Amino acid sequence: MHCPACKDTSLITSERAGIEVDYCPNCRGIWLDRGELDKIIERSATEALGPGAAHREQHAQPAHKQKRNLITELFDF
């Protein structure tokens, strides 16, 4: 499939955390198939509300260290 924005660049498919993501290596645009955004939202909410969520918020890492979460992991190309 070709990138909807670039028109002439083929999308690359990558699977991360069980979710298939199509992205353009040229413009770095990201496209999701039906239901994939729902999976991302559901897993992200599960991570945020998991055991010890309140404890993690109180002891958050300094701003210069970015916590790796599902969204960061999915879209780190």
Sine and cosine of phi, psi and omega as CSV:
sin_phi,cos_phi,sin_psi,cos_psi,sin_omega,cos_omega
0.00,0.00,0.59,-0.81,0.00,-1.00
-1.00,-0.08,0.47,-0.88,0.01,-1.00
-0.89,0.45,0.78,-0.63,0.03,-1.00
-0.90,0.43,-0.44,0.90,-0.02,-1.00
-1.00,0.05,-0.71,0.70,-0.07,-1.00
-1.00,0.09,-0.43,0.90,0.02,-1.00
0.95,0.30,-0.59,0.81,-0.09,-1.00
-0.93,-0.36,-0.03,1.00,-0.02,-1.00
-0.98,-0.20,0.72,-0.69,0.03,-1.00
-0.98,0.18,0.64,-0.77,0.04,-1.00
-0.97,0.25,0.50,-0.86,0.07,-1.00
-0.95,-0.31,0.71,-0.71,0.00,-1.00
-0.98,-0.17,0.75,-0.67,0.02,-1.00
-0.72,-0.70,0.65,-0.76,0.06,-1.00
-0.95,-0.31,0.81,-0.58,0.02,-1.00
-0.71,-0.70,0.79,-0.61,0.02,-1.00
0.80,0.59,0.57,0.82,0.04,-1.00
0.98,0.21,0.17,0.99,0.00,-1.00
-0.87,-0.49,0.79,-0.62,-0.02,-1.00
-1.00,0.06,0.82,-0.57,-0.04,-1.00
-0.86,-0.52,0.76,-0.65,0.09,-1.00
-0.98,-0.20,0.76,-0.65,0.01,-1.00
-0.65,-0.76,0.40,-0.92,0.00,-1.00
-0.98,-0.18,0.84,-0.54,0.01,-1.00
-0.95,0.33,-0.28,0.96,-0.03,-1.00
-0.99,0.11,-0.87,0.50,-0.04,-1.00
-0.99,-0.10,-0.13,0.99,-0.02,-1.00
0.90,0.44,0.39,0.92,0.09,-1.00
-0.94,0.33,0.49,-0.87,-0.05,-1.00
-0.83,-0.56,0.73,-0.69,0.01,-1.00
-0.79,-0.61,0.65,-0.76,-0.01,-1.00
-0.89,-0.46,0.58,-0.82,0.08,-1.00
-0.99,0.14,0.17,-0.99,-0.02,-1.00
-0.81,0.58,0.75,-0.66,0.07,-1.00
1.00,0.02,-0.29,0.96,-0.04,-1.00
-0.94,0.33,-0.61,0.79,0.06,-1.00
-0.89,0.45,-0.64,0.77,0.05,-1.00
-0.87,0.49,-0.65,0.76,0.04,-1.00
-0.89,0.46,-0.68,0.74,0.00,-1.00
-0.89,0.46,-0.73,0.69,0.00,-1.00
-0.89,0.46,-0.69,0.72,-0.02,-1.00
-0.89,0.46,-0.73,0.69,-0.01,-1.00
-0.93,0.37,-0.60,0.80,0.03,-1.00
-0.90,0.43,-0.67,0.75,0.03,-1.00
-0.91,0.41,-0.62,0.79,0.02,-1.00
-0.90,0.44,-0.67,0.74,0.04,-1.00
-0.89,0.46,-0.69,0.72,-0.06,-1.00
-0.92,0.38,-0.55,0.84,-0.06,-1.00
-0.98,-0.18,0.13,0.99,-0.03,-1.00
-0.91,0.42,0.11,-0.99,-0.02,-1.00
-0.83,0.55,0.72,-0.69,0.04,-1.00
0.99,0.16,0.26,0.97,-0.04,-1.00
-0.87,0.49,-0.69,0.73,0.01,-1.00
-0.90,0.43,-0.64,0.77,0.02,-1.00
-0.90,0.43,-0.65,0.76,0.01,-1.00
-0.90,0.43,-0.62,0.79,0.01,-1.00
-0.90,0.43,-0.62,0.78,-0.02,-1.00
-0.93,0.37,-0.53,0.85,-0.05,-1.00
-0.93,-0.37,0.72,0.69,-0.03,-1.00
-0.90,0.43,0.50,-0.87,0.01,-1.00
-0.96,0.29,0.43,-0.90,0.06,-1.00
-0.84,0.54,0.39,-0.92,-0.08,-1.00
-0.87,0.50,-0.48,0.87,-0.06,-1.00
-0.97,0.26,-0.25,0.97,0.07,-1.00
-0.96,-0.27,0.89,-0.47,-0.02,-1.00
-1.00,0.01,0.81,-0.59,0.04,-1.00
-0.95,0.30,0.72,-0.69,0.05,-1.00
-0.99,0.14,0.87,-0.48,0.06,-1.00
-0.81,-0.58,-0.03,-1.00,-0.07,-1.00
-0.86,0.52,-0.71,0.70,-0.03,-1.00
-0.89,0.46,-0.74,0.68,0.00,-1.00
-0.88,0.48,-0.68,0.73,-0.03,-1.00
-0.91,0.40,-0.65,0.76,-0.01,-1.00
-0.91,0.41,-0.66,0.75,-0.15,-0.99
-0.97,-0.25,0.37,0.93,0.03,-1.00
-1.00,-0.08,1.00,0.04,-0.02,-1.00
-0.95,-0.32,0.00,0.00,0.00,0.00
